């Protein structure tokens, strides 16, 4: 499952459709990474990596959640001091539910 590792959104061709991937690195510490990818089941997944020891993956549980809105939440959370709490808060503001994988 590819993840775009730049600060800008990327598009990758998968079959006949275009899949949308986004990735963000923290501008504060530089190690925190948040990414949006298409999971094995076809749904969207959010990936967090702290660059040292912790990697977390969540499945987006809200049907029809827009990648643009999720990407907006990831961008804001990645630039926060406490990335995971900020991610949860930003997703909650947008009524987007996630579940741990």
C-alpha positions as CSV (number, residue, x, y, z in Angstrom):
1,X,0.0,0.0,0.0
2,X,1.8,3.1,-1.2
3,X,1.9,6.2,1.0
4,X,2.9,9.6,-0.5
5,X,5.7,10.9,1.7
6,X,5.7,14.6,0.7
7,X,3.7,17.4,2.3
8,X,1.5,17.7,-0.8
9,X,-1.3,15.5,-1.8
10,X,-0.6,12.9,-4.5
11,X,-2.7,10.8,-6.8
12,X,-2.0,7.2,-7.8
13,X,-3.7,5.3,-10.5
14,X,-5.3,2.1,-9.3
15,X,-7.3,0.2,-11.9
16,X,-9.8,2.5,-13.6
17,X,-10.1,4.9,-10.8
18,X,-7.8,7.5,-9.2
19,X,-7.0,6.9,-5.5
20,X,-6.2,9.9,-3.4
21,X,-3.4,9.7,-0.8
22,X,-2.2,12.4,1.5
23,X,0.8,12.6,3.9
24,X,2.0,15.2,6.3
25,X,5.1,15.5,8.5
26,X,5.2,17.6,11.6
27,X,6.8,21.0,11.1
28,X,7.5,21.2,14.9
29,X,9.5,18.1,15.6
30,X,9.9,16.7,12.1
31,X,9.5,13.1,13.1
32,X,5.7,12.7,13.4
33,X,4.0,11.4,10.2
34,X,0.3,11.3,9.4
35,X,-0.9,9.7,6.1
36,X,-4.2,8.7,4.4
37,X,-4.2,5.5,2.3
38,X,-6.5,3.0,0.9
39,X,-6.6,-0.2,3.0
40,X,-6.7,-3.8,1.9
41,X,-10.5,-3.8,2.3
42,X,-10.8,-0.8,0.0
43,X,-11.7,1.7,2.8
44,X,-9.6,4.6,3.8
45,X,-7.0,4.3,6.6
46,X,-5.1,6.9,8.6
47,X,-1.5,6.0,9.5
48,X,0.5,7.6,12.3
49,X,4.2,7.1,12.9
50,X,6.3,8.9,15.5
51,X,9.6,8.2,13.7
52,X,11.0,6.3,16.7
53,X,8.9,3.4,18.1
54,X,5.2,3.9,17.6
55,X,3.1,3.2,14.5
56,X,-0.7,3.3,14.6
57,X,-3.3,2.6,11.9
58,X,-7.0,3.5,12.1
59,X,-9.8,2.6,9.6
60,X,-12.2,5.4,8.7
61,X,-15.6,4.1,10.0
62,X,-17.8,7.0,8.7
63,X,-19.3,5.9,5.4
64,X,-18.9,8.5,2.6
65,X,-16.2,10.5,4.5
66,X,-14.4,12.8,2.0
67,X,-10.7,12.4,1.6
68,X,-10.4,16.2,1.4
69,X,-12.0,16.7,4.8
70,X,-9.8,14.0,6.4
71,X,-6.7,15.5,4.8
72,X,-7.6,18.9,6.3
73,X,-7.8,17.3,9.7
74,X,-4.5,15.4,9.2
75,X,-2.7,18.7,8.2
76,X,-3.9,20.5,11.3
77,X,-3.1,17.6,13.6
78,X,0.4,17.0,12.1
79,X,1.4,20.6,13.0
80,X,0.1,20.3,16.6
81,X,2.4,19.6,19.6
82,X,0.4,16.5,20.6
83,X,-0.5,14.9,17.3
84,X,-2.8,12.0,18.3
85,X,-5.0,14.0,20.6
86,X,-5.2,16.8,18.0
87,X,-6.1,14.2,15.3
88,X,-9.0,12.9,17.4
89,X,-10.2,16.4,18.1
90,X,-10.1,17.4,14.4
91,X,-11.9,14.3,13.3
92,X,-14.5,14.8,16.0
93,X,-15.1,18.3,14.8
94,X,-15.8,16.9,11.3
95,X,-18.0,14.0,12.6
96,X,-15.6,11.4,11.2
97,X,-15.4,8.2,13.2
98,X,-12.3,6.0,13.2
99,X,-11.5,2.5,14.6
100,X,-8.2,1.0,15.4
101,X,-6.8,-1.7,13.0
